[in-house]
């Protein structure tokens, strides 16, 4: 169980580190406007990481 959680954390951190290609300044500090799909993915990754 712990290994699965650690692996998922690594995946989420990679998503956050890559960020959005169109909006490089977006770092998921506030909710995405949902106009850009990549920003939404980054935002959801941040939310999931905070829940773990």
PyMOL Python script that loads the backbone (N, CA, C, O; Angstrom):
from pymol import cmd

cmd.read_pdbstr("""\
ATOM      1  N   UNK A   1       0.825  -1.199   0.000  1.00  0.00           N
ATOM      2  CA  UNK A   1       0.000   0.000   0.000  1.00  0.00           C
ATOM      3  C   UNK A   1       0.869   1.261   0.000  1.00  0.00           C
ATOM      4  O   UNK A   1       0.600   2.201  -0.748  1.00  0.00           O
ATOM      5  N   UNK A   2       1.888   1.280   0.822  1.00  0.00           N
ATOM      6  CA  UNK A   2       2.737   2.466   0.916  1.00  0.00           C
ATOM      7  C   UNK A   2       3.461   2.720  -0.407  1.00  0.00           C
ATOM      8  O   UNK A   2       3.612   3.866  -0.831  1.00  0.00           O
ATOM      9  N   UNK A   3       3.907   1.642  -1.053  1.00  0.00           N
ATOM     10  CA  UNK A   3       4.622   1.799  -2.314  1.00  0.00           C
ATOM     11  C   UNK A   3       3.712   2.408  -3.379  1.00  0.00           C
ATOM     12  O   UNK A   3       4.160   3.236  -4.173  1.00  0.00           O
ATOM     13  N   UNK A   4       2.440   2.006  -3.405  1.00  0.00           N
ATOM     14  CA  UNK A   4       1.483   2.577  -4.355  1.00  0.00           C
ATOM     15  C   UNK A   4       1.287   4.062  -4.104  1.00  0.00           C
ATOM     16  O   UNK A   4       1.234   4.857  -5.043  1.00  0.00           O
ATOM     17  N   UNK A   5       1.180   4.434  -2.833  1.00  0.00           N
ATOM     18  CA  UNK A   5       0.991   5.836  -2.471  1.00  0.00           C
ATOM     19  C   UNK A   5       2.206   6.660  -2.861  1.00  0.00           C
ATOM     20  O   UNK A   5       2.076   7.752  -3.413  1.00  0.00           O
ATOM     21  N   UNK A   6       3.384   6.131  -2.573  1.00  0.00           N
ATOM     22  CA  UNK A   6       4.611   6.849  -2.927  1.00  0.00           C
ATOM     23  C   UNK A   6       4.732   7.020  -4.441  1.00  0.00           C
ATOM     24  O   UNK A   6       5.134   8.080  -4.921  1.00  0.00           O
ATOM     25  N   UNK A   7       4.383   5.976  -5.184  1.00  0.00           N
ATOM     26  CA  UNK A   7       4.450   6.047  -6.645  1.00  0.00           C
ATOM     27  C   UNK A   7       3.484   7.102  -7.173  1.00  0.00           C
ATOM     28  O   UNK A   7       3.824   7.855  -8.086  1.00  0.00           O
ATOM     29  N   UNK A   8       2.278   7.158  -6.601  1.00  0.00           N
ATOM     30  CA  UNK A   8       1.284   8.148  -7.045  1.00  0.00           C
ATOM     31  C   UNK A   8       1.757   9.566  -6.718  1.00  0.00           C
ATOM     32  O   UNK A   8       1.562  10.484  -7.514  1.00  0.00           O
ATOM     33  N   UNK A   9       2.377   9.746  -5.550  1.00  0.00           N
ATOM     34  CA  UNK A   9       2.912  11.059  -5.188  1.00  0.00           C
ATOM     35  C   UNK A   9       3.962  11.512  -6.190  1.00  0.00           C
ATOM     36  O   UNK A   9       4.002  12.679  -6.579  1.00  0.00           O
ATOM     37  N   UNK A  10       4.807  10.584  -6.602  1.00  0.00           N
ATOM     38  CA  UNK A  10       5.855  10.903  -7.580  1.00  0.00           C
ATOM     39  C   UNK A  10       5.223  11.341  -8.896  1.00  0.00           C
ATOM     40  O   UNK A  10       5.662  12.320  -9.498  1.00  0.00           O
ATOM     41  N   UNK A  11       4.192  10.621  -9.349  1.00  0.00           N
ATOM     42  CA  UNK A  11       3.508  10.985 -10.590  1.00  0.00           C
ATOM     43  C   UNK A  11       2.891  12.380 -10.487  1.00  0.00           C
ATOM     44  O   UNK A  11       3.001  13.179 -11.417  1.00  0.00           O
ATOM     45  N   UNK A  12       2.246  12.671  -9.361  1.00  0.00           N
ATOM     46  CA  UNK A  12       1.613  13.979  -9.175  1.00  0.00           C
ATOM     47  C   UNK A  12       2.652  15.091  -9.116  1.00  0.00           C
ATOM     48  O   UNK A  12       2.436  16.170  -9.669  1.00  0.00           O
ATOM     49  N   UNK A  13       3.768  14.841  -8.457  1.00  0.00           N
ATOM     50  CA  UNK A  13       4.821  15.847  -8.386  1.00  0.00           C
ATOM     51  C   UNK A  13       5.427  16.132  -9.756  1.00  0.00           C
ATOM     52  O   UNK A  13       5.808  17.266 -10.048  1.00  0.00           O
ATOM     53  N   UNK A  14       5.515  15.098 -10.596  1.00  0.00           N
ATOM     54  CA  UNK A  14       5.999  15.309 -11.960  1.00  0.00           C
ATOM     55  C   UNK A  14       5.055  16.210 -12.738  1.00  0.00           C
ATOM     56  O   UNK A  14       5.495  17.090 -13.476  1.00  0.00           O
ATOM     57  N   UNK A  15       3.750  15.988 -12.573  1.00  0.00           N
ATOM     58  CA  UNK A  15       2.758  16.826 -13.248  1.00  0.00           C
ATOM     59  C   UNK A  15       2.904  18.267 -12.791  1.00  0.00           C
ATOM     60  O   UNK A  15       2.883  19.185 -13.611  1.00  0.00           O
ATOM     61  N   UNK A  16       3.054  18.474 -11.479  1.00  0.00           N
ATOM     62  CA  UNK A  16       3.209  19.831 -10.953  1.00  0.00           C
ATOM     63  C   UNK A  16       4.513  20.474 -11.422  1.00  0.00           C
ATOM     64  O   UNK A  16       4.553  21.672 -11.704  1.00  0.00           O
ATOM     65  N   UNK A  17       5.568  19.683 -11.505  1.00  0.00           N
ATOM     66  CA  UNK A  17       6.861  20.225 -11.930  1.00  0.00           C
ATOM     67  C   UNK A  17       6.838  20.642 -13.398  1.00  0.00           C
ATOM     68  O   UNK A  17       7.425  21.659 -13.766  1.00  0.00           O
ATOM     69  N   UNK A  18       6.163  19.861 -14.233  1.00  0.00           N
ATOM     70  CA  UNK A  18       6.076  20.192 -15.654  1.00  0.00           C
ATOM     71  C   UNK A  18       5.194  21.414 -15.877  1.00  0.00           C
ATOM     72  O   UNK A  18       5.510  22.266 -16.708  1.00  0.00           O
ATOM     73  N   UNK A  19       4.110  21.503 -15.154  1.00  0.00           N
ATOM     74  CA  UNK A  19       3.209  22.639 -15.285  1.00  0.00           C
ATOM     75  C   UNK A  19       2.511  22.659 -16.634  1.00  0.00           C
ATOM     76  O   UNK A  19       2.403  21.635 -17.310  1.00  0.00           O
ATOM     77  N   UNK A  20       2.048  23.816 -17.007  1.00  0.00           N
ATOM     78  CA  UNK A  20       1.326  24.007 -18.265  1.00  0.00           C
ATOM     79  C   UNK A  20       2.281  24.584 -19.304  1.00  0.00           C
ATOM     80  O   UNK A  20       3.022  25.524 -19.018  1.00  0.00           O
ATOM     81  N   UNK A  21       2.263  24.029 -20.494  1.00  0.00           N
ATOM     82  CA  UNK A  21       3.149  24.526 -21.558  1.00  0.00           C
ATOM     83  C   UNK A  21       2.701  25.896 -22.067  1.00  0.00           C
ATOM     84  O   UNK A  21       3.532  26.737 -22.408  1.00  0.00           O
ATOM     85  N   UNK A  22       1.403  26.113 -22.118  1.00  0.00           N
ATOM     86  CA  UNK A  22       0.881  27.384 -22.632  1.00  0.00           C
ATOM     87  C   UNK A  22       1.024  28.513 -21.615  1.00  0.00           C
ATOM     88  O   UNK A  22       1.215  29.672 -21.983  1.00  0.00           O
ATOM     89  N   UNK A  23       0.931  28.165 -20.334  1.00  0.00           N
ATOM     90  CA  UNK A  23       0.977  29.160 -19.262  1.00  0.00           C
ATOM     91  C   UNK A  23       2.064  28.774 -18.250  1.00  0.00           C
ATOM     92  O   UNK A  23       1.749  28.241 -17.186  1.00  0.00           O
ATOM     93  N   UNK A  24       3.320  29.033 -18.565  1.00  0.00           N
ATOM     94  CA  UNK A  24       4.415  28.598 -17.686  1.00  0.00           C
ATOM     95  C   UNK A  24       4.392  29.259 -16.312  1.00  0.00           C
ATOM     96  O   UNK A  24       5.004  28.735 -15.381  1.00  0.00           O
ATOM     97  N   UNK A  25       3.720  30.374 -16.155  1.00  0.00           N
ATOM     98  CA  UNK A  25       3.672  31.042 -14.858  1.00  0.00           C
ATOM     99  C   UNK A  25       2.632  30.422 -13.929  1.00  0.00           C
ATOM    100  O   UNK A  25       2.638  30.702 -12.730  1.00  0.00           O
ATOM    101  N   UNK A  26       1.741  29.584 -14.458  1.00  0.00           N
ATOM    102  CA  UNK A  26       0.699  28.983 -13.626  1.00  0.00           C
ATOM    103  C   UNK A  26       1.295  27.864 -12.779  1.00  0.00           C
ATOM    104  O   UNK A  26       1.822  26.891 -13.317  1.00  0.00           O
ATOM    105  N   UNK A  27       1.213  27.996 -11.475  1.00  0.00           N
ATOM    106  CA  UNK A  27       1.769  27.014 -10.547  1.00  0.00           C
ATOM    107  C   UNK A  27       0.705  26.463  -9.594  1.00  0.00           C
ATOM    108  O   UNK A  27       1.047  25.964  -8.522  1.00  0.00           O
ATOM    109  N   UNK A  28      -0.565  26.541  -9.960  1.00  0.00           N
ATOM    110  CA  UNK A  28      -1.674  25.957  -9.210  1.00  0.00           C
ATOM    111  C   UNK A  28      -1.804  26.550  -7.809  1.00  0.00           C
ATOM    112  O   UNK A  28      -2.129  25.840  -6.858  1.00  0.00           O
ATOM    113  N   UNK A  29      -1.552  27.833  -7.686  1.00  0.00           N
ATOM    114  CA  UNK A  29      -1.764  28.505  -6.404  1.00  0.00           C
ATOM    115  C   UNK A  29      -3.244  28.844  -6.216  1.00  0.00           C
ATOM    116  O   UNK A  29      -3.733  28.929  -5.090  1.00  0.00           O
ATOM    117  N   UNK A  30      -3.947  29.034  -7.329  1.00  0.00           N
ATOM    118  CA  UNK A  30      -5.386  29.279  -7.282  1.00  0.00           C
ATOM    119  C   UNK A  30      -6.035  28.400  -8.335  1.00  0.00           C
ATOM    120  O   UNK A  30      -5.370  27.886  -9.235  1.00  0.00           O
ATOM    121  N   UNK A  31      -7.340  28.236  -8.207  1.00  0.00           N
ATOM    122  CA  UNK A  31      -8.065  27.346  -9.108  1.00  0.00           C
ATOM    123  C   UNK A  31      -7.912  27.789 -10.563  1.00  0.00           C
ATOM    124  O   UNK A  31      -7.896  28.981 -10.872  1.00  0.00           O
ATOM    125  N   UNK A  32      -7.802  26.812 -11.432  1.00  0.00           N
ATOM    126  CA  UNK A  32      -7.689  27.098 -12.871  1.00  0.00           C
ATOM    127  C   UNK A  32      -9.022  27.623 -13.397  1.00  0.00           C
ATOM    128  O   UNK A  32     -10.080  27.292 -12.861  1.00  0.00           O
ATOM    129  N   UNK A  33      -8.967  28.435 -14.437  1.00  0.00           N
ATOM    130  CA  UNK A  33     -10.183  29.009 -15.010  1.00  0.00           C
ATOM    131  C   UNK A  33     -10.963  28.009 -15.849  1.00  0.00           C
ATOM    132  O   UNK A  33     -12.082  28.292 -16.276  1.00  0.00           O
ATOM    133  N   UNK A  34     -10.379  26.843 -16.088  1.00  0.00           N
ATOM    134  CA  UNK A  34     -10.965  25.761 -16.874  1.00  0.00           C
ATOM    135  C   UNK A  34     -11.061  26.075 -18.359  1.00  0.00           C
ATOM    136  O   UNK A  34     -11.764  25.380 -19.093  1.00  0.00           O
ATOM    137  N   UNK A  35     -10.372  27.103 -18.806  1.00  0.00           N
ATOM    138  CA  UNK A  35     -10.283  27.393 -20.244  1.00  0.00           C
ATOM    139  C   UNK A  35      -9.139  26.606 -20.865  1.00  0.00           C
ATOM    140  O   UNK A  35      -9.159  26.310 -22.060  1.00  0.00           O
ATOM    141  N   UNK A  36      -8.154  26.272 -20.062  1.00  0.00           N
ATOM    142  CA  UNK A  36      -6.988  25.535 -20.530  1.00  0.00           C
ATOM    143  C   UNK A  36      -6.983  24.156 -19.853  1.00  0.00           C
ATOM    144  O   UNK A  36      -6.938  24.064 -18.626  1.00  0.00           O
ATOM    145  N   UNK A  37      -7.028  23.112 -20.641  1.00  0.00           N
ATOM    146  CA  UNK A  37      -7.109  21.742 -20.099  1.00  0.00           C
ATOM    147  C   UNK A  37      -5.854  21.373 -19.313  1.00  0.00           C
ATOM    148  O   UNK A  37      -5.949  20.693 -18.291  1.00  0.00           O
ATOM    149  N   UNK A  38      -4.683  21.807 -19.767  1.00  0.00           N
ATOM    150  CA  UNK A  38      -3.450  21.485 -19.053  1.00  0.00           C
ATOM    151  C   UNK A  38      -3.420  22.119 -17.666  1.00  0.00           C
ATOM    152  O   UNK A  38      -2.951  21.497 -16.712  1.00  0.00           O
ATOM    153  N   UNK A  39      -3.913  23.347 -17.546  1.00  0.00           N
ATOM    154  CA  UNK A  39      -3.976  24.007 -16.241  1.00  0.00           C
ATOM    155  C   UNK A  39      -4.913  23.246 -15.303  1.00  0.00           C
ATOM    156  O   UNK A  39      -4.635  23.128 -14.109  1.00  0.00           O
ATOM    157  N   UNK A  40      -6.008  22.735 -15.831  1.00  0.00           N
ATOM    158  CA  UNK A  40      -6.957  21.976 -15.026  1.00  0.00           C
ATOM    159  C   UNK A  40      -6.298  20.688 -14.518  1.00  0.00           C
ATOM    160  O   UNK A  40      -6.510  20.304 -13.368  1.00  0.00           O
ATOM    161  N   UNK A  41      -5.517  20.030 -15.345  1.00  0.00           N
ATOM    162  CA  UNK A  41      -4.820  18.811 -14.934  1.00  0.00           C
ATOM    163  C   UNK A  41      -3.836  19.121 -13.807  1.00  0.00           C
ATOM    164  O   UNK A  41      -3.741  18.369 -12.837  1.00  0.00           O
ATOM    165  N   UNK A  42      -3.113  20.216 -13.936  1.00  0.00           N
ATOM    166  CA  UNK A  42      -2.164  20.622 -12.898  1.00  0.00           C
ATOM    167  C   UNK A  42      -2.910  20.923 -11.601  1.00  0.00           C
ATOM    168  O   UNK A  42      -2.463  20.521 -10.527  1.00  0.00           O
ATOM    169  N   UNK A  43      -4.031  21.620 -11.687  1.00  0.00           N
ATOM    170  CA  UNK A  43      -4.820  21.957 -10.500  1.00  0.00           C
ATOM    171  C   UNK A  43      -5.341  20.691  -9.814  1.00  0.00           C
ATOM    172  O   UNK A  43      -5.280  20.582  -8.590  1.00  0.00           O
ATOM    173  N   UNK A  44      -5.850  19.739 -10.594  1.00  0.00           N
ATOM    174  CA  UNK A  44      -6.368  18.495 -10.016  1.00  0.00           C
ATOM    175  C   UNK A  44      -5.247  17.680  -9.371  1.00  0.00           C
ATOM    176  O   UNK A  44      -5.463  17.027  -8.350  1.00  0.00           O
ATOM    177  N   UNK A  45      -4.065  17.717  -9.956  1.00  0.00           N
ATOM    178  CA  UNK A  45      -2.923  17.020  -9.368  1.00  0.00           C
ATOM    179  C   UNK A  45      -2.567  17.625  -8.017  1.00  0.00           C
ATOM    180  O   UNK A  45      -2.250  16.903  -7.072  1.00  0.00           O
ATOM    181  N   UNK A  46      -2.619  18.928  -7.930  1.00  0.00           N
ATOM    182  CA  UNK A  46      -2.320  19.598  -6.659  1.00  0.00           C
ATOM    183  C   UNK A  46      -3.350  19.235  -5.598  1.00  0.00           C
ATOM    184  O   UNK A  46      -2.988  18.960  -4.454  1.00  0.00           O
ATOM    185  N   UNK A  47      -4.617  19.230  -5.960  1.00  0.00           N
ATOM    186  CA  UNK A  47      -5.676  18.881  -5.017  1.00  0.00           C
ATOM    187  C   UNK A  47      -5.494  17.446  -4.527  1.00  0.00           C
ATOM    188  O   UNK A  47      -5.587  17.188  -3.327  1.00  0.00           O
ATOM    189  N   UNK A  48      -5.237  16.521  -5.431  1.00  0.00           N
ATOM    190  CA  UNK A  48      -5.057  15.119  -5.058  1.00  0.00           C
ATOM    191  C   UNK A  48      -3.835  14.943  -4.172  1.00  0.00           C
ATOM    192  O   UNK A  48      -3.871  14.160  -3.223  1.00  0.00           O
ATOM    193  N   UNK A  49      -2.757  15.656  -4.464  1.00  0.00           N
ATOM    194  CA  UNK A  49      -1.550  15.562  -3.658  1.00  0.00           C
ATOM    195  C   UNK A  49      -1.793  16.087  -2.242  1.00  0.00           C
ATOM    196  O   UNK A  49      -1.273  15.531  -1.274  1.00  0.00           O
ATOM    197  N   UNK A  50      -2.569  17.141  -2.122  1.00  0.00           N
ATOM    198  CA  UNK A  50      -2.897  17.681  -0.803  1.00  0.00           C
ATOM    199  C   UNK A  50      -3.753  16.711   0.009  1.00  0.00           C
ATOM    200  O   UNK A  50      -3.669  16.684   1.236  1.00  0.00           O
ATOM    201  N   UNK A  51      -4.579  15.912  -0.677  1.00  0.00           N
ATOM    202  CA  UNK A  51      -5.435  14.959   0.027  1.00  0.00           C
ATOM    203  C   UNK A  51      -4.669  13.751   0.540  1.00  0.00           C
ATOM    204  O   UNK A  51      -5.072  13.126   1.521  1.00  0.00           O
ATOM    205  N   UNK A  52      -3.571  13.422  -0.116  1.00  0.00           N
ATOM    206  CA  UNK A  52      -2.796  12.227   0.287  1.00  0.00           C
ATOM    207  C   UNK A  52      -2.074  12.465   1.588  1.00  0.00           C
ATOM    208  O   UNK A  52      -1.377  11.578   2.079  1.00  0.00           O
TER     209      UNK A  52
END
""", "prot")
cmd.dss("prot")
cmd.show_as("cartoon", "prot")
cmd.util.cbc("prot")
cmd.orient("prot")
